[in-house]
Amino acid sequence: MTRIEVLGTGCAKCEALYASAERAAREKGIAFTIEKVVDPADIVRRGVLATPALAIDGEIRIAGRVPSSDAIKALLP
Amino acid sequence: MSAGATGALRSPRRAAGLVLAGLGAWVAVYAALGPAAGWLAHGLMRLDPASPLGSAVAFFLFEAPKVLMLLVLVVFAVGVVRSYFTPARTRALLAGRREATGNVVAAALGTVTPFCSCSAVPLFIGFVAAGVPLGVTLSFLIAAPMVNEVALALLLALFGWKVAALYLATGLGIAIGSGFVLGRLRMERHVESWVYEVEAGGSAVATEAAGLSGRARAGLDAVREIVGKVWPWVLGGIAVGAAIHGWVPRDVMAGILGEDAWWSVPAAVLLGVPMYSNAAGIVPVVHALIEKGAALGTVLAFMMAVIGLSLPETVILRKVLRPPLIAAFLGIVAAGIVAVGLVFNLLL
């Protein structure tokens, strides 16, 4: 089970990243969970300064931009 | 940009070639804009150059492509420059700096570090928790929206490089000065106390692909994202500007926004702070107002108040700053903008 997290305080770009990541995981057909991390203190604790950020299985892989869902697919196991 | 253009950037040599070819084509088209616009408006559409409609149409046909082209060029260049900076790197450069030098470095970095306004809160916490002084952090946060690449491109297109440079210098000056004053006021107690308790993690992100082709791609991404979003505003602003150009009598603005009316600068700033527009819509209108006799300092102050201080951003910062600090922040930055407007009107 792959754990996907989208870190961001809820702006339009965070929503875009969430949608893009969900689509990528679904199209790839992997088993996954996806959740949002919205608390700024939690976001900073994870070492993220620029939102939106994407974590896969707890590891931050993208920060500060919204990649295409193809680019996210390449990051998924 | 098509997917093909991005794909072709894979090898550095091809990327360099494509960027150079793009620049060459840009210069050629740019040089042909003036004659082409005149021919379209007066030759093809048979509009009288002296009539309001003829002058408005010729103005629009010339200014719209010119502004959009300069916008693409400046946004591309800024996108490339920004690929050298990340928020994490900026924080490392600022941590442990003293005030004064710290404010100067922070303001400069604020203009080249890529981040969207919704990142302001995590950035603020991350900076403060890493030991960047409060005033230095605020210099960074003031400079980022105040010195805006879209505004810079539009000022360059419509007013020339001198005004663009003045905007850059005074925007940085306001960010440095305001951050320094706010730091001196010892307002740390007006930061929400939990901010200082957060233990910021070290930068966790794997570095992104660099190299010439990666940077060219960053520039293209910036063009696609920013120009793709603001072009309707630019065209709308230029259309309003063209209408003012054609129909509003010369010097009608001199009485209201002219340099003799000293009170017009603070009034323009008060009016501008609650307004929320992007630079793309506001600069062409500002240009048309100046043409009709408004003073440069007054409208520049208005523009800075509109784009540099926005209520939505203030609301976001309320999560980490208590009201007295927010009030001081707004008051000092607004005072800086008023000072810049008055000085401009006196000097120019």
Interface residues (C-beta under 8 A of the other chain):
Chain A: G8 T9 G10 C11 A12 K13 C14 P40 A41 I43 V44 R45 R46 G47 V48 L49 A50 T51 A53 E59 I60 R61 I62 A63 G64 R65
Chain B: T86 P87 A88 R91 P114 F115 C116 S117 C118 S119 V121 P122 L123 I125 G126 F127 A129 W194 V198 E199 A200 G201 G202 S203 A204 V205 A206 D221 I316 K319 V320
